[in-house]
Amino acid sequence: MIQGGDPDSKTAKAGQALGMGGPSYTIPAEILAKYKHKRGALAAARTNNPQKASSGSQFYIVEPVSGAHSLDNEYTVFGEITSGLEVITKIASVQKDQSDRPVKDIKMTIKMEN
């Protein structure tokens, strides 16, 4: 799994724990059983909350070929990577620190299409 969207990551120091930054709002869950956590699924990250409301900015992309089906029906899946899956594998395989953050920053650019 790779995660992005934490605005604190843009100015974070090496070794700084991330994953809690973002706007003060959440987005209501839109969990639909037909959308699964297969490889390439784009989903909304969230803190543990009873409504399963999504983070206002953070997201993750499923990397394992086998998917991450333990997350099915628990998190909002809102998209799918349709090309460039090899880039996800490359990002997931870089050297990471004790917080599971890449030792060298990786900048992601995302283009949404309908």
N, CA, C and O atoms as a GROMACS GRO file, in nm:
protein
  456
    1MET      N    1   0.085  -0.117   0.000
    1MET     CA    2   0.000   0.000   0.000
    1MET      C    3   0.090   0.123   0.000
    1MET      O    4   0.192   0.127   0.068
    2ILE      N    5   0.051   0.223  -0.077
    2ILE     CA    6   0.118   0.353  -0.068
    2ILE      C    7   0.012   0.455  -0.030
    2ILE      O    8  -0.104   0.443  -0.069
    3GLN      N    9   0.053   0.556   0.045
    3GLN     CA   10  -0.042   0.656   0.093
    3GLN      C   11   0.008   0.794   0.059
    3GLN      O   12   0.129   0.819   0.056
    4GLY      N   13  -0.084   0.884   0.033
    4GLY     CA   14  -0.052   1.023   0.005
    4GLY      C   15  -0.161   1.115   0.056
    4GLY      O   16  -0.260   1.070   0.113
    5GLY      N   17  -0.141   1.243   0.034
    5GLY     CA   18  -0.242   1.341   0.069
    5GLY      C   19  -0.227   1.409   0.202
    5GLY      O   20  -0.307   1.496   0.236
    6ASP      N   21  -0.125   1.371   0.281
    6ASP     CA   22  -0.102   1.440   0.408
    6ASP      C   23  -0.030   1.571   0.377
    6ASP      O   24   0.086   1.567   0.336
    7PRO      N   25  -0.095   1.686   0.395
    7PRO     CA   26  -0.030   1.812   0.360
    7PRO      C   27   0.096   1.839   0.443
    7PRO      O   28   0.182   1.916   0.401
    8ASP      N   29   0.107   1.776   0.560
    8ASP     CA   30   0.228   1.794   0.642
    8ASP      C   31   0.350   1.731   0.577
    8ASP      O   32   0.463   1.767   0.612
    9SER      N   33   0.330   1.640   0.484
    9SER     CA   34   0.443   1.569   0.422
    9SER      C   35   0.527   1.661   0.333
    9SER      O   36   0.644   1.632   0.307
   10LYS      N   37   0.468   1.768   0.285
   10LYS     CA   38   0.540   1.858   0.194
   10LYS      C   39   0.659   1.926   0.260
   10LYS      O   40   0.757   1.959   0.193
   11THR      N   41   0.651   1.947   0.391
   11THR     CA   42   0.759   2.016   0.462
   11THR      C   43   0.816   1.932   0.576
   11THR      O   44   0.886   1.984   0.662
   12ALA      N   45   0.786   1.803   0.577
   12ALA     CA   46   0.829   1.716   0.687
   12ALA      C   47   0.979   1.693   0.686
   12ALA      O   48   1.042   1.684   0.580
   13LYS      N   49   1.034   1.683   0.802
   13LYS     CA   50   1.175   1.650   0.819
   13LYS      C   51   1.190   1.498   0.810
   13LYS      O   52   1.095   1.424   0.835
   14ALA      N   53   1.309   1.452   0.776
   14ALA     CA   54   1.336   1.308   0.771
   14ALA      C   55   1.304   1.246   0.905
   14ALA      O   56   1.340   1.300   1.010
   15GLY      N   57   1.235   1.132   0.902
   15GLY     CA   58   1.200   1.060   1.023
   15GLY      C   59   1.075   1.109   1.093
   15GLY      O   60   1.031   1.047   1.190
   16GLN      N   61   1.017   1.220   1.046
   16GLN     CA   62   0.896   1.274   1.108
   16GLN      C   63   0.778   1.182   1.078
   16GLN      O   64   0.757   1.143   0.963
   17ALA      N   65   0.703   1.147   1.181
   17ALA     CA   66   0.584   1.063   1.162
   17ALA      C   67   0.477   1.144   1.091
   17ALA      O   68   0.455   1.261   1.121
   18LEU      N   69   0.411   1.081   0.997
   18LEU     CA   70   0.307   1.146   0.919
   18LEU      C   71   0.181   1.062   0.919
   18LEU      O   72   0.179   0.951   0.974
   19GLY      N   73   0.077   1.114   0.858
   19GLY     CA   74  -0.045   1.038   0.843
   19GLY      C   75  -0.163   1.095   0.919
   19GLY      O   76  -0.273   1.040   0.913
   20MET      N   77  -0.141   1.204   0.991
   20MET     CA   78  -0.251   1.263   1.068
   20MET      C   79  -0.285   1.405   1.020
   20MET      O   80  -0.376   1.467   1.074
   21GLY      N   81  -0.214   1.455   0.921
   21GLY     CA   82  -0.238   1.591   0.873
   21GLY      C   83  -0.357   1.598   0.780
   21GLY      O   84  -0.402   1.497   0.726
   22GLY      N   85  -0.407   1.717   0.763
   22GLY     CA   86  -0.516   1.738   0.670
   22GLY      C   87  -0.614   1.840   0.722
   22GLY      O   88  -0.594   1.897   0.829
   23PRO      N   89  -0.718   1.863   0.646
   23PRO     CA   90  -0.819   1.960   0.689
   23PRO      C   91  -0.893   1.908   0.812
   23PRO      O   92  -0.883   1.789   0.846
   24SER      N   93  -0.964   1.993   0.878
   24SER     CA   94  -1.034   1.954   1.000
   24SER      C   95  -1.166   1.881   0.971
   24SER      O   96  -1.233   1.837   1.064
   25TYR      N   97  -1.202   1.869   0.847
   25TYR     CA   98  -1.328   1.802   0.814
   25TYR      C   99  -1.305   1.661   0.761
   25TYR      O  100  -1.195   1.625   0.720
   26THR      N  101  -1.411   1.582   0.765
   26THR     CA  102  -1.410   1.449   0.704
   26THR      C  103  -1.518   1.446   0.596
   26THR      O  104  -1.600   1.537   0.585
   27ILE      N  105  -1.515   1.339   0.517
   27ILE     CA  106  -1.611   1.321   0.409
   27ILE      C  107  -1.694   1.198   0.442
   27ILE      O  108  -1.638   1.094   0.477
   28PRO      N  109  -1.826   1.207   0.432
   28PRO     CA  110  -1.909   1.090   0.465
   28PRO      C  111  -1.867   0.967   0.384
   28PRO      O  112  -1.832   0.977   0.267
   29ALA      N  113  -1.872   0.852   0.450
   29ALA     CA  114  -1.836   0.726   0.384
   29ALA      C  115  -1.931   0.699   0.267
   29ALA      O  116  -2.050   0.728   0.273
   30GLU      N  117  -1.874   0.642   0.162
   30GLU     CA  118  -1.953   0.597   0.046
   30GLU      C  119  -1.906   0.456   0.013
   30GLU      O  120  -1.848   0.432  -0.093
   31ILE      N  121  -1.931   0.366   0.104
   31ILE     CA  122  -1.883   0.228   0.091
   31ILE      C  123  -1.986   0.148   0.013
   31ILE      O  124  -2.100   0.132   0.057
   32LEU      N  125  -1.945   0.098  -0.102
   32LEU     CA  126  -2.031   0.017  -0.187
   32LEU      C  127  -1.966  -0.120  -0.206
   32LEU      O  128  -1.849  -0.128  -0.244
   33ALA      N  129  -2.041  -0.225  -0.180
   33ALA     CA  130  -1.988  -0.362  -0.185
   33ALA      C  131  -1.927  -0.398  -0.320
   33ALA      O  132  -1.839  -0.484  -0.327
   34LYS      N  133  -1.972  -0.334  -0.428
   34LYS     CA  134  -1.919  -0.369  -0.560
   34LYS      C  135  -1.776  -0.319  -0.582
   34LYS      O  136  -1.709  -0.365  -0.674
   35TYR      N  137  -1.728  -0.224  -0.499
   35TYR     CA  138  -1.593  -0.173  -0.513
   35TYR      C  139  -1.502  -0.240  -0.413
   35TYR      O  140  -1.516  -0.222  -0.292
   36LYS      N  141  -1.408  -0.317  -0.463
   36LYS     CA  142  -1.319  -0.398  -0.381
   36LYS      C  143  -1.178  -0.340  -0.375
   36LYS      O  144  -1.138  -0.259  -0.459
   37HIS      N  145  -1.105  -0.382  -0.275
   37HIS     CA  146  -0.965  -0.340  -0.258
   37HIS      C  147  -0.873  -0.431  -0.338
   37HIS      O  148  -0.788  -0.501  -0.283
   38LYS      N  149  -0.892  -0.428  -0.470
   38LYS     CA  150  -0.804  -0.503  -0.558
   38LYS      C  151  -0.680  -0.419  -0.588
   38LYS      O  152  -0.675  -0.301  -0.554
   39ARG      N  153  -0.582  -0.478  -0.651
   39ARG     CA  154  -0.462  -0.405  -0.688
   39ARG      C  155  -0.499  -0.285  -0.774
   39ARG      O  156  -0.572  -0.298  -0.872
   40GLY      N  157  -0.448  -0.169  -0.736
   40GLY     CA  158  -0.476  -0.047  -0.810
   40GLY      C  159  -0.595   0.032  -0.758
   40GLY      O  160  -0.622   0.142  -0.807
   41ALA      N  161  -0.666  -0.021  -0.659
   41ALA     CA  162  -0.780   0.053  -0.602
   41ALA      C  163  -0.730   0.180  -0.536
   41ALA      O  164  -0.626   0.180  -0.469
   42LEU      N  165  -0.802   0.288  -0.555
   42LEU     CA  166  -0.773   0.418  -0.495
   42LEU      C  167  -0.882   0.442  -0.391
   42LEU      O  168  -1.001   0.445  -0.423
   43ALA      N  169  -0.840   0.459  -0.266
   43ALA     CA  170  -0.937   0.466  -0.157
   43ALA      C  171  -0.904   0.580  -0.061
   43ALA      O  172  -0.791   0.629  -0.057
   44ALA      N  173  -1.004   0.619   0.015
   44ALA     CA  174  -0.989   0.727   0.112
   44ALA      C  175  -0.940   0.673   0.244
   44ALA      O  176  -0.998   0.580   0.300
   45ALA      N  177  -0.832   0.732   0.294
   45ALA     CA  178  -0.782   0.696   0.427
   45ALA      C  179  -0.876   0.757   0.531
   45ALA      O  180  -0.956   0.845   0.500
   46ARG      N  181  -0.865   0.709   0.654
   46ARG     CA  182  -0.946   0.766   0.761
   46ARG      C  183  -0.890   0.727   0.896
   46ARG      O  184  -0.812   0.633   0.908
   47THR      N  185  -0.930   0.801   0.997
   47THR     CA  186  -0.903   0.758   1.133
   47THR      C  187  -1.014   0.663   1.172
   47THR      O  188  -1.117   0.654   1.104
   48ASN      N  189  -0.995   0.593   1.280
   48ASN     CA  190  -1.098   0.500   1.327
   48ASN      C  191  -1.214   0.582   1.381
   48ASN      O  192  -1.199   0.654   1.480
   49ASN      N  193  -1.329   0.571   1.318
   49ASN     CA  194  -1.449   0.642   1.364
   49ASN      C  195  -1.571   0.559   1.328
   49ASN      O  196  -1.572   0.493   1.224
   50PRO      N  197  -1.674   0.562   1.412
   50PRO     CA  198  -1.792   0.475   1.391
   50PRO      C  199  -1.864   0.498   1.259
   50PRO      O  200  -1.924   0.405   1.205
   51GLN      N  201  -1.858   0.620   1.205
   51GLN     CA  202  -1.926   0.649   1.078
   51GLN      C  203  -1.842   0.608   0.957
   51GLN      O  204  -1.890   0.613   0.843
   52LYS      N  205  -1.717   0.569   0.981
   52LYS     CA  206  -1.623   0.534   0.875
   52LYS      C  207  -1.604   0.651   0.777
   52LYS      O  208  -1.578   0.632   0.658
   53ALA      N  209  -1.616   0.774   0.831
   53ALA     CA  210  -1.597   0.894   0.750
   53ALA      C  211  -1.452   0.901   0.703
   53ALA      O  212  -1.360   0.867   0.778
   54SER      N  213  -1.433   0.945   0.581
   54SER     CA  214  -1.300   0.950   0.519
   54SER      C  215  -1.226   1.078   0.553
   54SER      O  216  -1.286   1.180   0.586
   55SER      N  217  -1.095   1.071   0.545
   55SER     CA  218  -1.009   1.188   0.561
   55SER      C  219  -1.044   1.291   0.455
   55SER      O  220  -1.085   1.256   0.344
   56GLY      N  221  -1.029   1.418   0.489
   56GLY     CA  222  -1.054   1.525   0.393
   56GLY      C  223  -0.947   1.536   0.286
   56GLY      O  224  -0.968   1.608   0.187
   57SER      N  225  -0.832   1.467   0.302
   57SER     CA  226  -0.728   1.481   0.201
   57SER      C  227  -0.647   1.354   0.175
   57SER      O  228  -0.588   1.341   0.068
   58GLN      N  229  -0.642   1.263   0.267
   58GLN     CA  230  -0.552   1.148   0.251
   58GLN      C  231  -0.616   1.032   0.176
   58GLN      O  232  -0.736   1.007   0.187
   59PHE      N  233  -0.534   0.963   0.103
   59PHE     CA  234  -0.580   0.851   0.021
   59PHE      C  235  -0.472   0.743   0.021
   59PHE      O  236  -0.359   0.767   0.062
   60TYR      N  237  -0.508   0.626  -0.027
   60TYR     CA  238  -0.409   0.520  -0.044
   60TYR      C  239  -0.439   0.442  -0.172
   60TYR      O  240  -0.551   0.442  -0.222
   61ILE      N  241  -0.336   0.377  -0.221
   61ILE     CA  242  -0.346   0.295  -0.342
   61ILE      C  243  -0.301   0.154  -0.304
   61ILE      O  244  -0.195   0.136  -0.244
   62VAL      N  245  -0.382   0.057  -0.338
   62VAL     CA  246  -0.351  -0.083  -0.307
   62VAL      C  247  -0.246  -0.133  -0.405
   62VAL      O  248  -0.264  -0.124  -0.526
   63GLU      N  249  -0.136  -0.187  -0.351
   63GLU     CA  250  -0.025  -0.233  -0.434
   63GLU      C  251  -0.017  -0.385  -0.450
   63GLU      O  252   0.013  -0.431  -0.560
   64PRO      N  253  -0.043  -0.464  -0.348
   64PRO     CA  254  -0.023  -0.609  -0.364
   64PRO      C  255  -0.111  -0.669  -0.474
   64PRO      O  256  -0.227  -0.631  -0.490
   65VAL      N  257  -0.055  -0.760  -0.549
   65VAL     CA  258  -0.129  -0.828  -0.656
   65VAL      C  259  -0.253  -0.897  -0.599
   65VAL      O  260  -0.356  -0.903  -0.665
   66SER      N  261  -0.243  -0.947  -0.476
   66SER     CA  262  -0.355  -1.016  -0.413
   66SER      C  263  -0.460  -0.920  -0.357
   66SER      O  264  -0.565  -0.963  -0.311
   67GLY      N  265  -0.432  -0.791  -0.362
   67GLY     CA  266  -0.525  -0.691  -0.310
   67GLY      C  267  -0.511  -0.674  -0.159
   67GLY      O  268  -0.413  -0.718  -0.099
   68ALA      N  269  -0.610  -0.610  -0.100
   68ALA     CA  270  -0.615  -0.588   0.045
   68ALA      C  271  -0.761  -0.606   0.088
   68ALA      O  272  -0.824  -0.513   0.138
   69HIS      N  273  -0.812  -0.725   0.067
   69HIS     CA  274  -0.955  -0.751   0.082
   69HIS      C  275  -1.006  -0.744   0.226
   69HIS      O  276  -1.126  -0.741   0.249
   70SER      N  277  -0.916  -0.742   0.323
   70SER     CA  278  -0.960  -0.723   0.462
   70SER      C  279  -1.018  -0.582   0.481
   70SER      O  280  -1.086  -0.555   0.580
   71LEU      N  281  -0.990  -0.492   0.386
   71LEU     CA  282  -1.040  -0.355   0.393
   71LEU      C  283  -1.174  -0.336   0.320
   71LEU      O  284  -1.237  -0.232   0.332
   72ASP      N  285  -1.216  -0.439   0.244
   72ASP     CA  286  -1.342  -0.431   0.171
   72ASP      C  287  -1.457  -0.399   0.269
   72ASP      O  288  -1.462  -0.453   0.379
   73ASN      N  289  -1.547  -0.313   0.227
   73ASN     CA  290  -1.664  -0.271   0.305
   73ASN      C  291  -1.628  -0.198   0.434
   73ASN      O  292  -1.712  -0.184   0.523
   74GLU      N  293  -1.505  -0.152   0.444
   74GLU     CA  294  -1.461  -0.076   0.562
   74GLU      C  295  -1.415   0.066   0.525
   74GLU      O  296  -1.425   0.156   0.607
   75TYR      N  297  -1.366   0.085   0.404
   75TYR     CA  298  -1.315   0.213   0.358
   75TYR      C  299  -1.376   0.245   0.222
   75TYR      O  300  -1.411   0.154   0.146
   76THR      N  301  -1.389   0.374   0.192
   76THR     CA  302  -1.445   0.418   0.065
   76THR      C  303  -1.343   0.401  -0.047
   76THR      O  304  -1.236   0.462  -0.044
   77VAL      N  305  -1.377   0.318  -0.145
   77VAL     CA  306  -1.297   0.305  -0.267
   77VAL      C  307  -1.361   0.399  -0.368
   77VAL      O  308  -1.480   0.386  -0.398
   78PHE      N  309  -1.283   0.493  -0.422
   78PHE     CA  310  -1.343   0.592  -0.512
   78PHE      C  311  -1.277   0.598  -0.648
   78PHE      O  312  -1.311   0.684  -0.729
   79GLY      N  313  -1.185   0.509  -0.676
   79GLY     CA  314  -1.122   0.511  -0.806
   79GLY      C  315  -1.034   0.389  -0.826
   79GLY      O  316  -1.024   0.302  -0.740
   80GLU      N  317  -0.972   0.386  -0.942
   80GLU     CA  318  -0.887   0.273  -0.978
   80GLU      C  319  -0.775   0.324  -1.069
   80GLU      O  320  -0.799   0.405  -1.159
   81ILE      N  321  -0.655   0.276  -1.045
   81ILE     CA  322  -0.542   0.308  -1.132
   81ILE      C  323  -0.558   0.222  -1.257
   81ILE      O  324  -0.566   0.100  -1.249
   82THR      N  325  -0.564   0.286  -1.373
   82THR     CA  326  -0.588   0.212  -1.497
   82THR      C  327  -0.463   0.193  -1.581
   82THR      O  328  -0.461   0.110  -1.671
   83SER      N  329  -0.360   0.268  -1.551
   83SER     CA  330  -0.232   0.248  -1.620
   83SER      C  331  -0.120   0.291  -1.526
   83SER      O  332  -0.141   0.374  -1.437
   84GLY      N  333  -0.003   0.235  -1.545
   84GLY     CA  334   0.111   0.272  -1.463
   84GLY      C  335   0.122   0.197  -1.332
   84GLY      O  336   0.187   0.244  -1.239
   85LEU      N  337   0.059   0.080  -1.323
   85LEU     CA  338   0.066   0.002  -1.199
   85LEU      C  339   0.210  -0.031  -1.159
   85LEU      O  340   0.239  -0.050  -1.041
   86GLU      N  341   0.299  -0.037  -1.256
   86GLU     CA  342   0.439  -0.066  -1.225
   86GLU      C  343   0.502   0.046  -1.142
   86GLU      O  344   0.597   0.022  -1.067
   87VAL      N  345   0.450   0.167  -1.154
   87VAL     CA  346   0.500   0.280  -1.074
   87VAL      C  347   0.464   0.259  -0.926
   87VAL      O  348   0.544   0.289  -0.838
   88ILE      N  349   0.345   0.208  -0.901
   88ILE     CA  350   0.303   0.180  -0.763
   88ILE      C  351   0.397   0.078  -0.700
   88ILE      O  352   0.440   0.095  -0.586
   89THR      N  353   0.430  -0.028  -0.773
   89THR     CA  354   0.522  -0.130  -0.723
   89THR      C  355   0.658  -0.069  -0.695
   89THR      O  356   0.721  -0.102  -0.594
   90LYS      N  357   0.704   0.017  -0.782
   90LYS     CA  358   0.833   0.082  -0.765
   90LYS      C  359   0.834   0.170  -0.639
   90LYS      O  360   0.930   0.168  -0.562
   91ILE      N  361   0.727   0.247  -0.619
   91ILE     CA  362   0.717   0.332  -0.499
   91ILE      C  363   0.713   0.245  -0.374
   91ILE      O  364   0.780   0.275  -0.275
   92ALA      N  365   0.635   0.139  -0.376
   92ALA     CA  366   0.620   0.053  -0.258
   92ALA      C  367   0.750  -0.018  -0.221
   92ALA      O  368   0.766  -0.060  -0.107
   93SER      N  369   0.842  -0.032  -0.316
   93SER     CA  370   0.965  -0.108  -0.289
   93SER      C  371   1.085  -0.022  -0.250
   93SER      O  372   1.194  -0.076  -0.229
   94VAL      N  373   1.068   0.110  -0.240
   94VAL     CA  374   1.182   0.194  -0.203
   94VAL      C  375   1.219   0.174  -0.056
   94VAL      O  376   1.138   0.125   0.023
   95GLN      N  377   1.340   0.213  -0.021
   95GLN     CA  378   1.386   0.203   0.118
   95GLN      C  379   1.302   0.297   0.205
   95GLN      O  380   1.275   0.411   0.168
   96LYS      N  381   1.260   0.246   0.323
   96LYS     CA  382   1.175   0.323   0.414
   96LYS      C  383   1.241   0.334   0.551
   96LYS      O  384   1.328   0.254   0.587
   97ASP      N  385   1.198   0.434   0.628
   97ASP     CA  386   1.248   0.451   0.764
   97ASP      C  387   1.162   0.373   0.862
   97ASP      O  388   1.074   0.296   0.822
   98GLN      N  389   1.186   0.394   0.993
   98GLN     CA  390   1.113   0.320   1.096
   98GLN      C  391   0.964   0.354   1.099
   98GLN      O  392   0.885   0.279   1.157
   99SER      N  393   0.924   0.465   1.038
   99SER     CA  394   0.782   0.503   1.031
   99SER      C  395   0.717   0.457   0.901
   99SER      O  396   0.603   0.495   0.872
  100ASP      N  397   0.788   0.376   0.823
  100ASP     CA  398   0.740   0.325   0.694
  100ASP      C  399   0.728   0.436   0.589
  100ASP      O  400   0.653   0.423   0.493
  101ARG      N  401   0.802   0.542   0.610
  101ARG     CA  402   0.806   0.654   0.515
  101ARG      C  403   0.930   0.639   0.427
  101ARG      O  404   1.036   0.604   0.478
  102PRO      N  405   0.918   0.666   0.297
  102PRO     CA  406   1.037   0.658   0.212
  102PRO      C  407   1.150   0.746   0.265
  102PRO      O  408   1.128   0.859   0.308
  103VAL      N  409   1.272   0.693   0.262
  103VAL     CA  410   1.389   0.768   0.308
  103VAL      C  411   1.407   0.894   0.224
  103VAL      O  412   1.443   0.999   0.276
  104LYS      N  413   1.382   0.883   0.095
  104LYS     CA  414   1.388   0.997   0.004
  104LYS      C  415   1.245   1.028  -0.041
  104LYS      O  416   1.173   0.938  -0.084
  105ASP      N  417   1.206   1.154  -0.030
  105ASP     CA  418   1.069   1.192  -0.066
  105ASP      C  419   1.035   1.154  -0.210
  105ASP      O  420   1.119   1.160  -0.300
  106ILE      N  421   0.912   1.115  -0.228
  106ILE     CA  422   0.857   1.082  -0.360
  106ILE      C  423   0.738   1.174  -0.382
  106ILE      O  424   0.645   1.176  -0.301
  107LYS      N  425   0.741   1.248  -0.488
  107LYS     CA  426   0.630   1.339  -0.520
  107LYS      C  427   0.537   1.268  -0.617
  107LYS      O  428   0.581   1.214  -0.718
  108MET      N  429   0.408   1.269  -0.586
  108MET     CA  430   0.308   1.207  -0.673
  108MET      C  431   0.228   1.316  -0.743
  108MET      O  432   0.193   1.417  -0.683
  109THR      N  433   0.200   1.293  -0.868
  109THR     CA  434   0.110   1.378  -0.945
  109THR      C  435  -0.004   1.290  -0.990
  109THR      O  436   0.018   1.183  -1.048
  110ILE      N  437  -0.125   1.333  -0.964
  110ILE     CA  438  -0.240   1.249  -0.995
  110ILE      C  439  -0.331   1.324  -1.093
  110ILE      O  440  -0.359   1.442  -1.076
  111LYS      N  441  -0.375   1.251  -1.193
  111LYS     CA  442  -0.467   1.307  -1.293
  111LYS      C  443  -0.594   1.225  -1.286
  111LYS      O  444  -0.591   1.103  -1.304
  112MET      N  445  -0.706   1.291  -1.261
  112MET     CA  446  -0.834   1.223  -1.252
  112MET      C  447  -0.905   1.229  -1.387
  112MET      O  448  -0.904   1.332  -1.454
  113GLU      N  449  -0.965   1.118  -1.426
  113GLU     CA  450  -1.044   1.113  -1.549
  113GLU      C  451  -1.176   1.046  -1.520
  113GLU      O  452  -1.184   0.958  -1.434
  114ASN      N  453  -1.278   1.085  -1.591
  114ASN     CA  454  -1.410   1.022  -1.578
  114ASN      C  455  -1.421   0.903  -1.670
  114ASN      O  456  -1.525   0.837  -1.673
   0.00000   0.00000   0.00000
